[in-house]
Amino acid sequence: MNEVTATVLEELPSALYRLELENKQQVLAHPVGTLKRNFVRLRPGDRVQVELSPRDWTRGRIIGKLEGGLQPARGLSPAE
């Protein structure tokens, strides 16, 4: 399996996500393992680690959520 970093573009029905890889290619992926068991919420802008299928590089599995994704503003300054 080929592991790459991607950004979540949109959430689709049936636990699928449209992701954009670092080379601007778009893929469809679904969460596996602890992400699925612990109901980890993925939102547009989140950075994730993806395993691409060796047969079809437009499909993959989300294996982890990375820190440093885009976070919505909450109205508080970082010092608070």
C-alpha positions in Angstrom: 0.0 0.0 0.0 1.1 3.5 -0.8 0.7 5.9 2.2 0.2 9.6 1.5 -1.1 12.7 3.2 -4.3 14.3 2.1 -6.9 17.0 3.0 -10.6 16.3 3.4 -12.6 18.2 0.8 -16.1 16.9 1.6 -18.1 14.3 3.5 -20.2 12.0 1.3 -22.9 9.5 2.2 -22.0 6.0 3.5 -18.9 7.1 5.4 -17.0 8.1 2.3 -14.9 11.2 2.0 -13.5 13.1 -1.0 -9.8 13.9 -0.4 -7.2 16.0 -2.2 -3.7 14.6 -2.2 -0.6 16.8 -2.1 -0.3 16.5 -5.9 -3.9 17.9 -6.3 -5.3 14.5 -7.3 -8.7 13.7 -5.8 -9.6 10.3 -4.3 -12.5 8.7 -2.5 -11.7 7.1 0.9 -13.3 5.5 3.9 -12.1 5.4 7.5 -10.8 2.2 9.0 -9.6 0.9 12.4 -9.7 3.1 15.4 -11.1 6.0 13.4 -14.2 4.0 12.7 -14.5 2.3 16.1 -14.1 5.6 18.1 -16.4 7.6 15.7 -13.6 10.2 15.0 -15.2 13.2 13.2 -13.5 14.3 10.0 -14.4 17.7 8.6 -13.4 19.6 5.5 -9.9 21.0 5.9 -8.7 18.2 8.2 -5.4 16.6 7.3 -5.4 12.7 7.1 -3.0 9.9 6.4 -4.3 7.7 3.5 -3.4 4.2 2.1 -4.1 4.2 -1.6 -5.2 1.0 -3.2 -2.5 -0.7 -5.4 -5.2 -1.5 -8.0 -7.1 1.8 -8.2 -5.3 5.0 -7.2 -8.6 6.9 -7.0 -9.7 4.8 -3.9 -8.2 4.6 -0.5 -8.5 4.0 3.3 -8.1 6.8 5.9 -5.8 5.3 8.5 -5.2 8.4 10.7 -6.0 12.0 11.4 -3.1 14.4 11.5 -2.6 17.5 13.7 -2.5 20.9 12.0 -5.6 20.8 9.9 -7.7 23.9 9.3 -9.7 24.8 12.4 -12.7 27.0 12.4 -12.4 30.3 14.4 -14.1 30.1 17.8 -14.0 33.7 18.7 -11.2 33.4 21.2 -7.7 34.5 20.9 -4.9 32.0 21.4 -3.9 33.7 24.7 -7.2 33.0 26.3 
